[in-house]
């Protein structure tokens, strides 16, 4: 009878990866502890022994951050390319993290896109706000993070395009400078509220800025001067979006007849008011979108009156197109 002794032989090839993992874990622990030891308090409550830190600031290596897919798994960064092209460290807001001491890393609750782009830009650390009041219980902490993620943009008020106007003029934005010059020339103002417009008030700053940006000063001057010549500048909704877009479409569709159109509409539109014109357009094209009906109705006027070919049509997306 022979005895067989089972001998376990260590594989030297497995030793190095194991050692590297241990070293990597030690470095991770060291980095995490170093960050937490050097954080700068941002918000604290209470006094003395009852003082408690709610949030702190620190530069945190991206390698110490991660995204919890359990509540961010559906995130789709549609504007990532824009973030890459507009990247400016001076404008970058801090990412927001929750510490996970048992894992020696931080969960990202606000800033996933910035972290992705930072990696692309070879930036290894970002300024972060660390939430220090997260629950110690792992399940409760997960709920805390998920709740913060849901509400991260609830208290953020975006800057509206018209609120950027003066700043755009200062930096020399060509479209804004053009628009500003013509607004002063024709005595036009703009407001941020929706609804009917009083005399000499733009219907949509965003639309008008877009016209200046895409089609330039000559197009916008063409529109404003027709409105003024027709006396619509003194009427309610004289610069309404339906009027502005219709005149823009005529400018695009009939480049060879712009002077004749300008003269014709300056006279013809004096016979009606903006609101009556809008109502007649809807009657003529009851199945069309309100703005599309105005474009079609206005082209009918100039084509019938001047004997020129119609070129504006509405595509499947209900947008005005031009037959070239």
C-alpha positions in Angstrom: 0.0 0.0 0.0 1.5 3.3 -1.0 0.8 6.6 0.6 0.3 9.6 -1.7 1.0 13.0 -0.1 -0.7 15.9 -1.8 1.7 18.7 -2.1 0.5 22.3 -3.0 3.1 24.0 -5.1 2.9 27.8 -5.3 2.8 29.2 -8.8 5.4 32.0 -9.0 3.4 33.5 -11.8 0.4 34.3 -9.5 2.5 35.9 -6.8 3.3 39.2 -8.7 -0.3 40.0 -9.6 -1.4 39.3 -6.0 1.4 41.6 -4.7 0.4 44.3 -7.1 -3.2 44.1 -6.0 -2.2 44.4 -2.4 0.0 47.5 -3.2 -2.8 49.0 -5.3 -5.3 48.5 -2.4 -2.8 50.1 0.0 -2.3 53.1 -2.2 -6.1 53.5 -2.5 -6.5 53.4 1.2 -3.6 55.9 1.6 -5.1 58.3 -1.0 -8.6 58.1 0.6 -7.3 58.7 4.1 -5.1 61.5 2.9 -8.1 63.2 1.2 -10.3 62.8 4.3 -7.5 64.1 6.6 -7.1 67.3 4.6 -10.6 68.3 3.6 -11.7 71.9 4.1 -15.0 72.4 5.9 -17.6 74.2 3.9 -20.8 74.0 5.9 -21.0 73.2 9.6 -23.9 73.3 12.0 -24.0 73.5 15.8 -21.3 74.6 18.2 -18.7 73.1 20.4 -19.2 69.3 20.9 -22.4 69.4 18.9 -20.8 70.9 15.9 -21.3 68.8 12.8 -19.8 69.1 9.3 -22.3 68.9 6.5 -20.0 69.4 3.5 -16.3 69.8 2.8 -14.1 70.7 -0.1 -11.1 68.8 -1.5 -9.2 67.9 -4.7 -10.1 64.3 -5.4 -8.3 61.9 -7.8 -10.7 60.5 -10.4 -9.3 57.1 -9.6 -11.0 57.4 -6.2 -14.4 58.1 -7.7 -17.0 55.8 -9.1 -20.6 55.8 -10.4 -23.2 53.6 -8.7 -25.1 52.1 -11.6 -28.0 51.1 -9.3 -29.4 54.6 -9.5 -27.4 56.1 -12.4 -27.6 53.2 -14.8 -30.0 54.9 -17.1 -28.0 58.1 -17.5 -27.4 59.2 -21.1 -25.0 62.0 -21.7 -26.4 63.5 -24.9 -24.3 66.7 -24.5 -21.0 65.1 -23.8 -19.5 66.4 -27.0 -20.5 69.9 -26.2 -19.0 69.6 -22.8 -15.7 68.4 -24.4 -15.6 71.3 -26.9 -16.6 73.9 -24.3 -14.4 72.6 -21.5 -13.1 75.4 -19.3 -11.6 74.7 -16.0 -12.4 78.2 -14.8 -16.1 77.6 -15.2 -16.1 74.0 -14.0 -18.3 73.6 -10.9 -17.2 71.0 -8.3 -18.4 67.5 -8.6 -20.3 66.2 -5.6 -19.3 63.0 -3.8 -20.3 60.8 -0.9 -17.5 59.0 1.0 -17.6 55.2 1.3 -15.0 54.5 4.0 -15.5 50.8 3.9 -14.4 50.9 0.2 -12.0 53.8 0.5 -13.5 55.6 -2.4 -16.3 58.1 -3.2 -19.6 57.7 -5.0 -20.3 60.5 -7.6 -23.8 61.9 -7.1 -23.4 64.9 -9.3 -20.7 65.2 -12.0 -20.5 62.0 -13.9 -20.1 63.9 -17.2 -17.3 66.1 -15.9 -15.4 63.0 -14.6 -15.8 61.3 -18.0 -14.5 64.4 -19.9 -11.7 65.0 -17.4 -10.4 61.5 -18.1 -10.5 62.2 -21.8 -8.6 65.5 -21.2 -6.0 63.6 -19.1 -7.0 65.4 -15.9 -6.4 63.1 -13.0 -8.2 65.1 -10.2 -11.1 67.5 -9.8 -12.3 69.9 -7.2 -15.1 68.2 -5.2 -17.7 68.9 -2.6 -17.9 66.0 -0.2 -21.2 65.4 1.6 -20.2 64.5 5.2 -23.6 63.9 6.6 -24.4 60.7 4.7 -25.9 57.9 6.8 -23.4 55.2 8.0 -25.8 52.4 7.2 -25.1 51.2 3.7 -28.7 50.8 2.6 -29.7 54.2 4.0 -26.7 55.8 2.4 -27.7 54.4 -0.9 -31.2 56.1 -0.5 -29.4 59.3 0.5 -27.3 59.2 -2.7 -30.2 58.4 -4.9 -32.3 61.2 -3.5 -29.5 63.7 -4.0 -29.0 62.5 -7.6 -32.7 63.0 -8.3 -32.8 66.5 -6.9 -29.4 67.7 -8.1 -30.8 70.2 -10.6 -34.0 71.2 -8.8 -32.4 74.3 -7.3 -30.5 75.3 -10.4 -31.9 78.2 -12.4 -30.6 78.3 -15.9 -29.7 81.7 -17.5 -32.2 82.4 -20.3 -30.9 83.5 -23.7 -32.3 87.0 -23.4 -30.6 87.4 -20.0 -27.3 86.7 -21.8 -27.9 89.5 -24.3 -25.9 92.3 -22.7 -23.0 90.0 -21.8 -22.9 88.8 -25.4 -22.8 92.4 -26.7 -19.9 93.1 -24.3 -17.8 90.1 -25.6 -18.6 91.1 -29.2 -20.9 88.3 -30.2 -21.7 89.3 -33.8 -25.3 88.2 -33.7 -26.0 89.9 -30.4 -24.2 93.1 -31.5 -26.3 93.1 -34.8 -29.5 92.5 -32.9 -28.7 95.2 -30.3 -27.9 97.8 -33.0 -31.2 97.1 -34.8 -33.3 97.1 -31.6 -32.0 100.6 -30.9 -32.5 101.7 -34.5 -36.2 100.6 -34.5 -36.9 101.3 -30.8 -37.7 97.7 -30.0 -37.5 96.1 -26.6 -37.9 92.5 -25.3 -39.3 90.9 -22.2 -38.9 87.5 -20.5 -42.6 86.7 -20.0 -44.8 84.8 -22.3 -48.1 85.8 -23.9 -49.3 88.7 -26.0 -46.8 91.5 -26.6 -47.5 95.2 -26.4 -46.3 97.6 -29.1 -42.6 97.5 -30.0 -41.9 94.4 -28.0 -40.3 91.3 -29.5 -42.3 88.1 -29.5 -39.3 85.9 -29.0 -35.7 87.0 -28.3 -34.4 83.5 -29.0 -36.0 83.4 -32.5 -34.8 86.9 -33.3 -31.2 86.2 -32.1 -31.3 83.1 -34.3 -32.3 85.1 -37.4 -29.4 87.5 -36.7 -27.0 84.6 -36.2 -28.0 82.5 -39.2 -29.2 85.1 -41.8 -27.4 88.3 -40.7 -28.2 92.0 -40.4 -29.8 92.5 -43.9 -32.4 89.9 -43.2 -33.3 91.2 -39.8 -33.4 94.8 -41.1 -35.7 93.6 -43.9 -38.1 92.2 -41.3 -38.0 95.2 -38.9 -38.4 97.8 -41.6 -41.5 96.0 -43.1 -43.1 95.8 -39.6 -42.4 99.5 -39.1 -43.5 100.6 -42.5 -46.8 98.6 -42.1 -47.4 100.3 -38.7 -47.3 97.0 -37.0 -44.6 98.3 -34.6 -47.4 100.3 -32.9 -49.7 97.3 -32.7 -50.0 94.4 -30.2 -48.0 91.4 -31.4 -46.4 93.4 -34.2 -43.2 91.6 -33.7 -44.8 88.3 -32.7 -43.1 85.1 -33.7 -45.7 84.3 -36.4 -44.9 87.6 -38.2 -41.1 87.4 -37.7 -40.9 83.8 -39.0 -43.2 84.5 -42.0 -41.1 87.4 -43.1 -37.9 85.4 -42.6 -39.2 82.6 -44.8 -40.0 85.1 -47.6 -36.4 86.5 -47.3 -35.0 82.9 -47.7 -37.4 81.8 -50.4 -37.3 84.8 -52.8 -33.8 86.3 -52.8 -34.2 87.9 -56.3 -37.5 89.6 -55.3 -36.7 91.0 -51.9 -36.9 94.6 -52.9 -40.3 94.1 -54.5 -41.6 92.1 -51.5 -40.4 94.7 -49.1 -42.2 97.5 -51.0 -45.4 95.4 -51.5 -45.7 94.2 -47.9 -44.9 97.6 -46.4 -48.0 98.9 -48.1 -50.2 95.8 -48.1 -49.8 94.9 -44.4 -51.0 98.5 -43.5 -54.5 97.3 -44.4 -54.7 94.9 -41.5 -53.4 94.3 -38.0 -51.1 91.5 -36.8 -53.9 89.8 -34.9 -56.3 90.0 -37.9 -53.6 88.7 -40.2 -53.0 85.8 -37.9 -56.7 85.0 -37.7 -57.0 85.1 -41.5 -54.0 82.8 -42.0 -55.6 80.3 -39.6 -58.8 80.5 -41.6 -57.0 80.0 -44.9 -55.0 77.0 -43.5 -57.1 75.6 -40.6 -55.1 72.3 -40.6 -51.7 73.9 -40.4 -49.6 74.9 -37.4 -50.3 78.5 -36.5 -46.8 79.7 -37.5 -46.7 77.6 -40.7 -50.1 79.0 -41.7 -48.9 82.5 -41.5 -45.8 81.8 -43.6 -48.0 80.1 -46.3 -50.6 82.9 -46.1 -48.1 85.7 -46.4 -46.4 84.0 -49.4 -49.8 83.7 -51.0 -50.2 87.5 -50.6 -46.9 88.4 -52.3 -47.1 85.7 -55.0 -50.6 86.6 -56.0 -49.9 90.3 -55.8 -46.5 90.3 -57.6 -47.1 87.3 -59.9 -44.1 85.4 -58.7 -43.8 81.6 -58.2 -44.6 80.1 -54.8 -41.6 78.3 -53.2 -42.6 77.7 -49.6 -44.0 74.3 -48.5 -44.4 72.4 -45.3 -42.5 69.1 -44.8 -43.5 66.1 -42.7 -42.1 67.7 -39.6 -44.4 70.8 -40.1 -41.4 73.0 -40.9 -41.2 75.5 -43.7 -39.1 74.4 -46.6 -38.1 76.2 -49.8 -38.3 74.8 -53.3 -35.0 75.8 -54.9 
